[in-house]
Amino acid sequence: MQEGLAVVTLVLVGLMVGVEVCVAAFVNPTFDRLPNGGGLAARSDGARVLGRVMPVWYVGSVLCSVGWAVQTWGRPEALTVVVAAALLVVSVVLSVMLLVPINSQVAQWSSTGAPANWREQVGRWDRLHVLRVAILVIAFTLLVLSGVSHSA
């Protein structure tokens, strides 16, 4: 059962990290280059769509990693799984406290219009998102190392 949970956790977290890296490195920079407010509309739509999906994905990743940590307790790989789970929790707290409030505003801009400082707000979101991505990459790396050390 431990191997199954490890695989599910690695796939779940790995795909989430891939999506978040893609948003940071490719999607939002591309949106920012669109003419005539297209980027703002695209960000607003993305905020609505991902705003519904990502909370489930993040919580699922935390729950799977915590389950994996419980299963490995007392084994050498337990510490790396616990640290990874803690980092995933940090990413959720960071998201809820700092990113979600901005994202919620961005999601409404297509219907209400954007404020004068919208570029500043999405720039702040982008910087915080890069921090979150770094945390997620470290957590995923630790999970991979845990899986590799367990199978060795």
DSSP file (Angstrom, degrees, kcal/mol; ACC not computed):
  #  RESIDUE AA STRUCTURE BP1 BP2  ACC     N-H-->O    O-->H-N    N-H-->O    O-->H-N    TCO  KAPPA ALPHA  PHI   PSI    X-CA   Y-CA   Z-CA
    1    1 A M     >        0   0    0      0, 0.0     4,-2.4     0, 0.0     5,-0.2   0.000 360.0 360.0 360.0 -35.8    0.0    0.0    0.0
    2    2 A Q  H  >  +     0   0    0      1,-0.2     4,-2.5     2,-0.2     5,-0.2   0.908 360.0  50.8 -60.7 -41.5    2.9    2.4    0.8
    3    3 A E  H  > S+     0   0    0      1,-0.2     4,-2.5     2,-0.2    -1,-0.2   0.908 109.7  50.7 -63.6 -41.1    4.2    2.1   -2.8
    4    4 A G  H  > S+     0   0    0      2,-0.2     4,-2.5     1,-0.2    -1,-0.2   0.920 112.1  46.0 -62.2 -44.8    0.7    2.9   -4.2
    5    5 A L  H  X S+     0   0    0     -4,-2.4     4,-2.7     2,-0.2    -1,-0.2   0.883 111.6  52.8 -66.3 -37.6    0.3    5.9   -2.1
    6    6 A A  H  X S+     0   0    0     -4,-2.5     4,-2.7    -5,-0.2    -2,-0.2   0.926 111.0  46.7 -62.2 -44.5    3.9    7.1   -2.9
    7    7 A V  H  X S+     0   0    0     -4,-2.5     4,-2.6     2,-0.2     5,-0.2   0.940 113.4  47.7 -64.3 -47.1    3.1    6.7   -6.6
    8    8 A V  H  X S+     0   0    0     -4,-2.5     4,-2.8     1,-0.2     5,-0.2   0.921 113.9  48.2 -59.3 -44.6   -0.2    8.6   -6.4
    9    9 A T  H  X S+     0   0    0     -4,-2.7     4,-3.0     2,-0.2     5,-0.4   0.928 112.0  48.8 -62.7 -46.1    1.4   11.3   -4.3
   10   10 A L  H  X S+     0   0    0     -4,-2.7     4,-2.4    -5,-0.2     5,-0.2   0.908 114.7  44.8 -62.6 -41.9    4.3   11.7   -6.8
   11   11 A V  H  X S+     0   0    0     -4,-2.6     4,-2.6    -5,-0.2     5,-0.3   0.944 115.9  46.8 -66.7 -47.0    2.0   11.9   -9.8
   12   12 A L  H  X S+     0   0    0     -4,-2.8     4,-1.9    -5,-0.2    -2,-0.2   0.943 119.6  38.3 -60.5 -51.1   -0.4   14.3   -8.1
   13   13 A V  H  X S+     0   0    0     -4,-3.0     4,-2.8    -5,-0.2     5,-0.2   0.896 115.6  53.8 -69.6 -40.2    2.3   16.6   -6.8
   14   14 A G  H  X S+     0   0    0     -4,-2.4     4,-2.3    -5,-0.4    -2,-0.2   0.921 110.5  45.5 -61.8 -45.0    4.4   16.3   -9.9
   15   15 A L  H  X S+     0   0    0     -4,-2.6     4,-2.4    -5,-0.2    -1,-0.2   0.901 113.1  51.2 -64.3 -39.8    1.6   17.3  -12.2
   16   16 A M  H  X S+     0   0    0     -4,-1.9     4,-2.6    -5,-0.3    -2,-0.2   0.927 110.2  48.7 -63.2 -44.3    0.7   20.2   -9.9
   17   17 A V  H  X S+     0   0    0     -4,-2.8     4,-2.8     1,-0.2     5,-0.3   0.914 110.2  52.8 -61.1 -42.4    4.3   21.4   -9.9
   18   18 A G  H  X S+     0   0    0     -4,-2.3     4,-2.3    -5,-0.2    -2,-0.2   0.916 110.3  46.8 -59.7 -44.2    4.3   21.2  -13.7
   19   19 A V  H  X S+     0   0    0     -4,-2.4     4,-2.5     2,-0.2    -1,-0.2   0.934 113.9  47.6 -62.7 -45.8    1.2   23.2  -14.0
   20   20 A E  H  X S+     0   0    0     -4,-2.6     4,-2.1     2,-0.2    -2,-0.2   0.880 112.4  48.6 -67.9 -37.3    2.4   25.9  -11.6
   21   21 A V  H  X S+     0   0    0     -4,-2.8     4,-3.1     2,-0.2     5,-0.4   0.917 111.2  51.6 -64.3 -42.7    5.8   26.1  -13.3
   22   22 A C  H  X>S+     0   0    0     -4,-2.3     4,-2.5    -5,-0.3     5,-2.4   0.910 109.5  49.1 -60.7 -43.7    4.1   26.4  -16.7
   23   23 A V  I  <>S+     0   0    0     -4,-2.5     5,-2.2     3,-0.2    -1,-0.2   0.930 117.1  42.0 -60.6 -45.7    1.9   29.2  -15.4
   24   24 A A  I  <5S+     0   0    0     -4,-2.1    -2,-0.2    -5,-0.2    -1,-0.2   0.902 125.1  32.2 -69.8 -42.1    4.9   31.1  -14.0
   25   25 A A  I  <5S+     0   0    0     -4,-3.1    -3,-0.2    -5,-0.2    -2,-0.2   0.777 136.7   4.8 -91.3 -28.0    7.3   30.5  -16.9
   26   26 A F  I  X5S+     0   0    0     -4,-2.5     4,-1.8    -5,-0.4    -3,-0.2   0.754 118.4  52.1-125.8 -50.1    5.1   30.5  -19.9
   27   27 A V  I  ><S+     0   0    0     -5,-2.4     4,-2.8     2,-0.2     5,-0.2   0.975 113.4  38.2 -66.7 -59.2    1.4   31.2  -19.5
   28   28 A N  H  ><S+     0   0    0     -5,-2.2     4,-2.5     1,-0.2    -1,-0.2   0.903 116.0  52.0 -64.6 -40.6    1.4   34.5  -17.6
   29   29 A P  H  > S+     0   0    0      0, 0.0     4,-0.6     0, 0.0    -1,-0.2   0.893 112.6  47.6 -60.3 -35.7    4.4   35.9  -19.5
   30   30 A T  H >< S+     0   0    0     -4,-1.8     3,-1.1     1,-0.2     4,-0.5   0.929 110.5  51.2 -68.1 -44.8    2.6   35.1  -22.7
   31   31 A F  H >< S+     0   0    0     -4,-2.8     3,-1.5     1,-0.3    -1,-0.2   0.895 104.2  58.7 -56.8 -40.2   -0.7   36.7  -21.5
   32   32 A D  H 3< S+     0   0    0     -4,-2.5    -1,-0.3     1,-0.3    -2,-0.2   0.712 103.6  52.6 -66.0 -19.1    1.2   39.8  -20.6
   33   33 A R  T << S+     0   0    0     -3,-1.1    -1,-0.3    -4,-0.6    -2,-0.2   0.493  82.2 112.3 -93.2  -4.5    2.3   40.2  -24.2
   34   34 A L    < > -     0   0    0     -3,-1.5     5,-0.5    -4,-0.5     3,-0.4  -0.460  66.6-124.0 -70.7 139.8   -1.2   40.0  -25.6
   35   35 A P  T > 5S+     0   0    0      0, 0.0     3,-1.8     0, 0.0    -1,-0.1  -0.322  78.8  22.4 -80.3 164.2   -2.4   43.3  -27.2
   36   36 A N  T 3 5S-     0   0    0      1,-0.3    -2,-0.0     2,-0.1     0, 0.0   0.796 130.7 -55.4  56.3  40.2   -5.6   45.2  -26.4
   37   37 A G  T 3>5S+     0   0    0     -3,-0.4     4,-2.1    -5,-0.1    -1,-0.3   0.576 100.2 130.2  74.4   8.7   -6.2   43.9  -22.9
   38   38 A G  H <>5S+     0   0    0     -3,-1.8     4,-2.5     1,-0.2     5,-0.2   0.871  70.3  54.1 -62.1 -36.2   -6.2   40.3  -24.0
   39   39 A G  H  ><S+     0   0    0     -5,-0.5     4,-2.7     2,-0.2    -1,-0.2   0.885 107.0  50.3 -65.7 -38.8   -3.8   39.3  -21.3
   40   40 A L  H  > S+     0   0    0      2,-0.2     4,-2.3     1,-0.2    -1,-0.2   0.918 112.3  47.0 -65.8 -42.9   -6.0   40.8  -18.6
   41   41 A A  H  X S+     0   0    0     -4,-2.1     4,-2.4     2,-0.2    -2,-0.2   0.909 113.3  49.4 -64.0 -41.3   -9.0   38.9  -19.9
   42   42 A A  H  X S+     0   0    0     -4,-2.5     4,-2.8     2,-0.2    -2,-0.2   0.910 111.2  48.8 -65.5 -42.0   -7.0   35.7  -20.2
   43   43 A R  H  X S+     0   0    0     -4,-2.7     4,-2.6     2,-0.2    -1,-0.2   0.906 110.9  51.4 -62.6 -40.7   -5.7   36.1  -16.6
   44   44 A S  H  X S+     0   0    0     -4,-2.3     4,-1.7     2,-0.2    -2,-0.2   0.925 112.6  44.5 -62.9 -45.4   -9.2   36.8  -15.4
   45   45 A D  H  X S+     0   0    0     -4,-2.4     4,-2.5     1,-0.2    -2,-0.2   0.924 113.9  50.3 -64.9 -44.3  -10.5   33.6  -17.1
   46   46 A G  H  X S+     0   0    0     -4,-2.8     4,-2.7     1,-0.2     5,-0.5   0.879 107.2  54.8 -60.3 -38.7   -7.6   31.6  -15.8
   47   47 A A  H  X S+     0   0    0     -4,-2.6     4,-1.3     1,-0.2    -1,-0.2   0.891 110.6  45.8 -63.1 -39.2   -8.1   32.9  -12.3
   48   48 A R  H  X S+     0   0    0     -4,-1.7     4,-0.7     2,-0.2    -2,-0.2   0.942 117.9  41.6 -68.6 -46.8  -11.7   31.6  -12.4
   49   49 A V  H >X S+     0   0    0     -4,-2.5     4,-1.4     1,-0.2     3,-1.1   0.970 121.6  38.5 -67.3 -54.8  -10.9   28.2  -13.9
   50   50 A L  H 3X S+     0   0    0     -4,-2.7     4,-2.7     1,-0.3    -1,-0.2   0.797 106.9  67.4 -68.9 -26.8   -7.8   27.4  -11.9
   51   51 A G  H 3< S+     0   0    0     -4,-1.3    -1,-0.3    -5,-0.5    -2,-0.2   0.752 106.0  42.3 -63.3 -23.5   -9.4   29.0   -8.8
   52   52 A R  H << S+     0   0    0     -3,-1.1     4,-0.4    -4,-0.7    -1,-0.2   0.809 122.1  37.6 -88.4 -33.9  -11.9   26.1   -8.8
   53   53 A V  H >X S+     0   0    0     -4,-1.4     4,-1.8     2,-0.1     3,-0.6   0.905 105.7  60.9 -86.7 -45.4   -9.4   23.3   -9.6
   54   54 A M  H 3X S+     0   0    0     -4,-2.7     4,-3.2     1,-0.2     5,-0.3   0.825  95.4  59.4 -63.0 -36.5   -6.3   24.2   -7.7
   55   55 A P  H 3> S+     0   0    0      0, 0.0     4,-2.5     0, 0.0    -1,-0.2   0.926 109.4  45.3 -58.5 -40.7   -7.7   24.1   -4.1
   56   56 A V  H <> S+     0   0    0     -3,-0.6     4,-2.6    -4,-0.4    -2,-0.2   0.911 114.3  49.5 -65.3 -41.6   -8.7   20.5   -4.5
   57   57 A W  H  X S+     0   0    0     -4,-1.8     4,-2.2     2,-0.2    -1,-0.2   0.920 112.8  46.2 -63.9 -45.7   -5.4   19.7   -6.1
   58   58 A Y  H  X S+     0   0    0     -4,-3.2     4,-2.3     2,-0.2    -2,-0.2   0.939 114.6  46.3 -64.2 -47.3   -3.4   21.3   -3.3
   59   59 A V  H  X S+     0   0    0     -4,-2.5     4,-2.8    -5,-0.3     5,-0.2   0.912 112.2  51.5 -63.7 -41.8   -5.4   19.8   -0.5
   60   60 A G  H  X S+     0   0    0     -4,-2.6     4,-2.6    -5,-0.2    -1,-0.2   0.898 109.6  50.3 -59.8 -40.9   -5.2   16.3   -2.2
   61   61 A S  H  X S+     0   0    0     -4,-2.2     4,-2.2     2,-0.2    -2,-0.2   0.903 111.8  47.5 -64.4 -41.9   -1.4   16.7   -2.5
   62   62 A V  H  X S+     0   0    0     -4,-2.3     4,-2.6     2,-0.2     5,-0.2   0.943 113.0  48.2 -64.0 -47.2   -1.2   17.6    1.2
   63   63 A L  H  X S+     0   0    0     -4,-2.8     4,-2.5     1,-0.2    -2,-0.2   0.913 112.9  47.6 -62.6 -42.9   -3.4   14.7    2.3
   64   64 A C  H  X S+     0   0    0     -4,-2.6     4,-2.5    -5,-0.2    -1,-0.2   0.916 113.2  47.9 -64.2 -41.9   -1.5   12.2    0.2
   65   65 A S  H  X S+     0   0    0     -4,-2.2     4,-2.4     2,-0.2    -2,-0.2   0.882 111.8  49.6 -68.9 -36.4    1.9   13.4    1.4
   66   66 A V  H  X S+     0   0    0     -4,-2.6     4,-2.4     2,-0.2    -1,-0.2   0.915 111.1  50.0 -65.9 -41.8    0.7   13.3    5.1
   67   67 A G  H  X S+     0   0    0     -4,-2.5     4,-2.2    -5,-0.2    -2,-0.2   0.913 111.1  48.8 -60.6 -42.4   -0.6    9.8    4.5
   68   68 A W  H  X S+     0   0    0     -4,-2.5     4,-1.9     2,-0.2    -2,-0.2   0.906 109.4  52.8 -62.8 -42.1    2.8    8.8    3.0
   69   69 A A  H  X S+     0   0    0     -4,-2.4     4,-0.7     1,-0.2    -2,-0.2   0.907 108.9  49.5 -61.0 -41.7    4.6   10.4    6.0
   70   70 A V  H >< S+     0   0    0     -4,-2.4     3,-0.8     1,-0.2    -1,-0.2   0.919 110.9  50.1 -63.0 -42.8    2.4    8.4    8.4
   71   71 A Q  H 3< S+     0   0    0     -4,-2.2    -1,-0.2     1,-0.2    -2,-0.2   0.811 113.7  44.7 -66.4 -29.8    3.2    5.2    6.5
   72   72 A T  H >< S+     0   0    0     -4,-1.9     3,-2.6    -5,-0.1     6,-0.4   0.485  80.0 136.8 -93.2  -1.8    6.9    5.8    6.5
   73   73 A W  T << S+     0   0    0     -3,-0.8    -3,-0.1    -4,-0.7     4,-0.0  -0.172  73.4  19.9 -52.1 130.6    7.2    6.9   10.1
   74   74 A G  T 3  S+     0   0    0      1,-0.4    -1,-0.3     2,-0.1    -2,-0.1   0.362 104.0 105.5  90.9  -4.6   10.2    5.3   11.8
   75   75 A R  S X  S-     0   0    0     -3,-2.6     3,-1.5     1,-0.1     4,-0.4  -0.673  84.3-108.3-103.6 162.4   11.9    4.6    8.5
   76   76 A P  T >  S+     0   0    0      0, 0.0     3,-0.6     0, 0.0     4,-0.4   0.834 116.9  53.0 -59.4 -33.9   14.9    6.5    7.1
   77   77 A E  T 3> S+     0   0    0      1,-0.2     4,-1.8     2,-0.1     3,-0.2   0.559  84.4  90.4 -80.7  -5.5   12.9    8.3    4.3
   78   78 A A  H <> S+     0   0    0     -3,-1.5     4,-2.8    -6,-0.4     5,-0.2   0.887  80.7  56.0 -58.8 -42.1   10.3    9.6    6.8
   79   79 A L  H <> S+     0   0    0     -3,-0.6     4,-2.6    -4,-0.4    -1,-0.2   0.913 107.8  47.0 -61.1 -43.6   12.1   12.8    7.5
   80   80 A T  H  > S+     0   0    0     -4,-0.4     4,-2.2     2,-0.2    -1,-0.2   0.880 113.5  48.8 -68.1 -35.3   12.1   13.9    3.8
   81   81 A V  H  X S+     0   0    0     -4,-1.8     4,-2.7     2,-0.2    -2,-0.2   0.914 112.0  49.3 -68.1 -41.3    8.5   13.0    3.4
   82   82 A V  H  X S+     0   0    0     -4,-2.8     4,-2.5     2,-0.2    -2,-0.2   0.924 112.2  47.4 -63.0 -44.7    7.5   14.9    6.5
   83   83 A V  H  X S+     0   0    0     -4,-2.6     4,-2.4    -5,-0.2    -1,-0.2   0.916 112.5  50.0 -63.4 -42.1    9.5   18.0    5.4
   84   84 A A  H  X S+     0   0    0     -4,-2.2     4,-2.2     2,-0.2    -2,-0.2   0.926 111.1  48.7 -61.2 -44.8    7.9   17.7    1.9
   85   85 A A  H  X S+     0   0    0     -4,-2.7     4,-2.1     1,-0.2    -2,-0.2   0.904 110.6  51.3 -61.7 -41.3    4.4   17.5    3.5
   86   86 A A  H  X S+     0   0    0     -4,-2.5     4,-2.4     1,-0.2    -1,-0.2   0.902 109.0  50.6 -62.9 -40.9    5.3   20.5    5.7
   87   87 A L  H  X S+     0   0    0     -4,-2.4     4,-2.3     2,-0.2    -1,-0.2   0.876 108.1  52.5 -65.5 -36.6    6.4   22.5    2.6
   88   88 A L  H  X S+     0   0    0     -4,-2.2     4,-1.8     2,-0.2    -1,-0.2   0.896 108.9  50.2 -64.8 -38.7    3.1   21.6    0.9
   89   89 A V  H  X S+     0   0    0     -4,-2.1     4,-2.6     2,-0.2    -2,-0.2   0.921 108.9  52.0 -62.9 -43.2    1.2   22.9    3.9
   90   90 A V  H  X S+     0   0    0     -4,-2.4     4,-2.9     1,-0.2     5,-0.2   0.901 107.5  52.7 -58.6 -41.3    3.3   26.1    3.7
   91   91 A S  H  X S+     0   0    0     -4,-2.3     4,-2.1     1,-0.2    -1,-0.2   0.870 109.5  48.8 -64.6 -35.7    2.4   26.5    0.1
   92   92 A V  H  X S+     0   0    0     -4,-1.8     4,-3.0     2,-0.2     5,-0.2   0.930 112.5  47.2 -68.6 -45.0   -1.3   26.2    0.9
   93   93 A V  H  X S+     0   0    0     -4,-2.6     4,-2.7     2,-0.2     5,-0.3   0.932 113.0  49.2 -61.7 -45.8   -1.0   28.8    3.7
   94   94 A L  H  X>S+     0   0    0     -4,-2.9     4,-2.3    -5,-0.2     5,-1.3   0.914 113.3  48.1 -57.6 -44.0    0.9   31.1    1.4
   95   95 A S  I  <>S+     0   0    0     -4,-2.1     5,-3.5    -5,-0.2     4,-0.4   0.955 114.5  43.4 -62.7 -51.6   -1.8   30.6   -1.3
   96   96 A V  I  <5S+     0   0    0     -4,-3.0    -2,-0.2     1,-0.2    -1,-0.2   0.894 120.9  39.7 -64.7 -41.3   -4.8   31.2    1.0
   97   97 A M  I  <5S+     0   0    0     -4,-2.7    -1,-0.2    -5,-0.2    -2,-0.2   0.854 134.9   8.8 -80.2 -34.4   -3.3   34.2    2.8
   98   98 A L  I  X5S+     0   0    0     -4,-2.3     4,-0.7    -5,-0.3    -3,-0.2   0.789 127.9  39.4-118.8 -41.2   -1.6   36.0   -0.1
   99   99 A L  I  ><S+     0   0    0     -5,-1.3     4,-2.9    -4,-0.4     5,-0.2   0.906 107.4  57.0 -85.0 -42.5   -2.3   34.7   -3.5
  100  100 A V  H  ><S+     0   0    0     -5,-3.5     4,-3.0     1,-0.2     5,-0.2   0.892 102.7  54.9 -61.2 -41.8   -6.0   33.8   -3.3
  101  101 A P  H  > S+     0   0    0      0, 0.0     4,-1.3     0, 0.0    -1,-0.2   0.919 113.8  41.9 -59.2 -40.0   -7.2   37.3   -2.4
  102  102 A I  H  X S+     0   0    0     -4,-0.7     4,-2.5     2,-0.2     3,-0.3   0.940 114.5  51.7 -68.1 -46.2   -5.4   38.7   -5.4
  103  103 A N  H  X S+     0   0    0     -4,-2.9     4,-2.4     1,-0.2    -1,-0.2   0.873 106.0  55.1 -58.2 -39.4   -6.7   35.9   -7.6
  104  104 A S  H  X S+     0   0    0     -4,-3.0     4,-0.7     1,-0.2    -1,-0.2   0.876 110.0  46.3 -63.9 -37.4  -10.2   36.5   -6.4
  105  105 A Q  H >X S+     0   0    0     -4,-1.3     3,-1.0    -3,-0.3     4,-0.7   0.929 111.2  51.2 -68.8 -45.0  -10.0   40.1   -7.5
  106  106 A V  H >< S+     0   0    0     -4,-2.5     3,-1.1     1,-0.3     4,-0.4   0.883 103.5  59.9 -59.5 -39.1   -8.5   39.2  -10.9
  107  107 A A  H 3< S+     0   0    0     -4,-2.4     3,-0.3     1,-0.3    -1,-0.3   0.771 106.9  46.9 -61.3 -26.3  -11.3   36.7  -11.5
  108  108 A Q  H XX S+     0   0    0     -3,-1.0     4,-2.3    -4,-0.7     3,-1.0   0.573  87.8  88.2 -91.2 -11.0  -13.9   39.5  -11.3
  109  109 A W  H <X S+     0   0    0     -3,-1.1     4,-2.1    -4,-0.7    -1,-0.2   0.785  78.0  61.9 -65.4 -27.8  -12.1   41.9  -13.5
  110  110 A S  H 34 S+     0   0    0     -4,-0.4    -1,-0.3    -3,-0.3    -2,-0.1   0.835 117.0  31.0 -68.3 -28.0  -13.6   40.7  -16.8
  111  111 A S  H <4 S+     0   0    0     -3,-1.0    -2,-0.2    -4,-0.2    -1,-0.2   0.744 131.4  32.5 -98.4 -26.7  -17.1   41.6  -15.5
  112  112 A T  H  < S-     0   0    0     -4,-2.3    -3,-0.2     1,-0.1    -2,-0.2   0.577 108.9-112.3-106.1 -11.8  -16.3   44.6  -13.3
  113  113 A G     <  -     0   0    0     -4,-2.1    -3,-0.1    -5,-0.3    -1,-0.1   0.086  35.6 -80.1  88.6 150.8  -13.4   46.2  -15.1
  114  114 A A        -     0   0    0      1,-0.1    -8,-0.0    -4,-0.1     2,-0.0  -0.598  41.6-116.4 -89.5 147.0   -9.8   46.3  -13.8
  115  115 A P    >   -     0   0    0      0, 0.0     3,-1.5     0, 0.0     4,-0.2  -0.285  33.2-103.1 -72.5 167.1   -8.6   48.9  -11.3
  116  116 A A  T 3  S+     0   0    0      1,-0.3     3,-0.4     2,-0.1     4,-0.1   0.819 121.3  49.8 -61.3 -31.6   -5.9   51.4  -12.3
  117  117 A N  T 3> S+     0   0    0      1,-0.2     4,-2.0     2,-0.1    -1,-0.3   0.009  71.3 122.8 -97.9  29.3   -3.2   49.5  -10.4
  118  118 A W  H <> S+     0   0    0     -3,-1.5     4,-2.6     1,-0.2     5,-0.3   0.863  71.6  54.6 -61.5 -36.3   -4.0   46.1  -12.0
  119  119 A R  H  > S+     0   0    0     -3,-0.4     4,-2.2     1,-0.2    -1,-0.2   0.904 107.9  49.9 -64.5 -38.9   -0.5   45.6  -13.4
  120  120 A E  H  > S+     0   0    0     -3,-0.2     4,-2.1     2,-0.2    -1,-0.2   0.908 111.4  49.5 -63.4 -41.9    0.9   46.2   -9.9
  121  121 A Q  H  X S+     0   0    0     -4,-2.0     4,-2.3     2,-0.2    -2,-0.2   0.921 113.1  44.1 -66.4 -44.8   -1.5   43.6   -8.4
  122  122 A V  H  X S+     0   0    0     -4,-2.6     4,-2.6     1,-0.2    -1,-0.2   0.842 111.6  55.5 -71.0 -29.8   -0.8   40.9  -11.0
  123  123 A G  H  X S+     0   0    0     -4,-2.2     4,-2.1    -5,-0.3    -2,-0.2   0.906 108.5  47.6 -64.5 -40.6    3.0   41.7  -10.7
  124  124 A R  H  X S+     0   0    0     -4,-2.1     4,-2.5     2,-0.2     5,-0.2   0.918 111.7  50.3 -64.7 -43.2    2.7   41.0   -6.9
  125  125 A W  H  X S+     0   0    0     -4,-2.3     4,-2.6     1,-0.2    -2,-0.2   0.925 109.5  51.6 -60.1 -43.9    0.8   37.8   -7.6
  126  126 A D  H  X S+     0   0    0     -4,-2.6     4,-2.1     2,-0.2    -1,-0.2   0.907 110.3  48.1 -61.0 -42.5    3.5   36.7  -10.1
  127  127 A R  H  X S+     0   0    0     -4,-2.1     4,-1.6     2,-0.2    -1,-0.2   0.924 114.3  45.6 -65.5 -43.6    6.3   37.3   -7.6
  128  128 A L  H  X S+     0   0    0     -4,-2.5     4,-2.4     1,-0.2    -2,-0.2   0.870 110.2  55.5 -65.7 -35.7    4.4   35.4   -4.8
  129  129 A H  H  X S+     0   0    0     -4,-2.6     4,-2.9    -5,-0.2    -1,-0.2   0.893 103.6  53.6 -64.4 -39.7    3.7   32.7   -7.3
  130  130 A V  H  X S+     0   0    0     -4,-2.1     4,-2.3     2,-0.2    -1,-0.2   0.904 108.9  49.9 -61.8 -40.3    7.4   32.2   -8.1
  131  131 A L  H  X S+     0   0    0     -4,-1.6     4,-2.1     2,-0.2    -2,-0.2   0.933 111.5  48.4 -61.2 -45.5    8.0   31.8   -4.3
  132  132 A R  H  X S+     0   0    0     -4,-2.4     4,-2.6     1,-0.2    -2,-0.2   0.908 109.7  52.3 -62.0 -41.7    5.2   29.2   -4.2
  133  133 A V  H  X S+     0   0    0     -4,-2.9     4,-2.8     1,-0.2    -1,-0.2   0.910 107.6  52.0 -61.3 -42.3    6.7   27.4   -7.2
  134  134 A A  H  X S+     0   0    0     -4,-2.3     4,-2.1     1,-0.2    -1,-0.2   0.917 110.6  48.1 -60.3 -43.2   10.1   27.3   -5.5
  135  135 A I  H  X S+     0   0    0     -4,-2.1     4,-2.5     1,-0.2    -2,-0.2   0.917 112.8  48.7 -62.5 -43.8    8.5   25.8   -2.4
  136  136 A L  H  X S+     0   0    0     -4,-2.6     4,-2.9     2,-0.2    -2,-0.2   0.890 109.2  51.9 -65.3 -40.1    6.6   23.2   -4.5
  137  137 A V  H  X S+     0   0    0     -4,-2.8     4,-2.5     2,-0.2    -1,-0.2   0.913 111.2  47.6 -63.8 -42.0    9.7   22.2   -6.5
  138  138 A I  H  X S+     0   0    0     -4,-2.1     4,-2.4    -5,-0.2    -2,-0.2   0.934 112.8  48.8 -63.8 -45.4   11.6   21.6   -3.3
  139  139 A A  H  X S+     0   0    0     -4,-2.5     4,-2.2     1,-0.2    -2,-0.2   0.928 112.9  47.5 -59.7 -45.5    8.7   19.6   -1.8
  140  140 A F  H  X S+     0   0    0     -4,-2.9     4,-2.6     1,-0.2    -1,-0.2   0.908 110.2  52.5 -63.4 -42.0    8.4   17.5   -5.0
  141  141 A T  H  X S+     0   0    0     -4,-2.5     4,-2.6     1,-0.2    -1,-0.2   0.913 109.4  49.3 -60.6 -42.9   12.2   16.9   -5.1
  142  142 A L  H  X S+     0   0    0     -4,-2.4     4,-2.3     2,-0.2    -1,-0.2   0.896 110.4  50.7 -63.8 -39.8   12.1   15.7   -1.5
  143  143 A L  H  X S+     0   0    0     -4,-2.2     4,-2.4     2,-0.2    -2,-0.2   0.915 110.5  48.9 -64.1 -41.7    9.2   13.4   -2.3
  144  144 A V  H  X S+     0   0    0     -4,-2.6     4,-2.7     2,-0.2     5,-0.2   0.934 110.9  50.1 -62.1 -45.7   11.1   12.0   -5.3
  145  145 A L  H  X S+     0   0    0     -4,-2.6     4,-2.6     1,-0.2    -1,-0.2   0.883 110.1  51.5 -59.9 -38.2   14.2   11.4   -3.1
  146  146 A S  H  X S+     0   0    0     -4,-2.3     4,-1.9     2,-0.2    -1,-0.2   0.917 111.1  47.1 -64.3 -43.4   12.0    9.6   -0.6
  147  147 A G  H  X S+     0   0    0     -4,-2.4     4,-1.7     2,-0.2    -2,-0.2   0.894 113.8  47.7 -65.2 -40.2   10.6    7.4   -3.2
  148  148 A V  H  X S+     0   0    0     -4,-2.7     4,-1.1     1,-0.2    -2,-0.2   0.908 111.9  49.0 -67.3 -42.5   14.0    6.6   -4.7
  149  149 A S  H  < S+     0   0    0     -4,-2.6    -1,-0.2     1,-0.2    -2,-0.2   0.845 110.6  52.1 -68.6 -31.5   15.6    5.9   -1.3
  150  150 A H  H  < S+     0   0    0     -4,-1.9    -1,-0.2     1,-0.2    -2,-0.2   0.882 111.3  45.7 -70.4 -37.4   12.7    3.6   -0.4
  151  151 A S  H  <        0   0    0     -4,-1.7    -1,-0.2     1,-0.2    -2,-0.2   0.649 360.0 360.0 -82.0 -13.1   13.0    1.6   -3.6
  152  152 A A     <        0   0    0     -4,-1.1    -1,-0.2    -5,-0.1    -2,-0.1   0.492 360.0 360.0 -76.3 360.0   16.8    1.3   -3.3
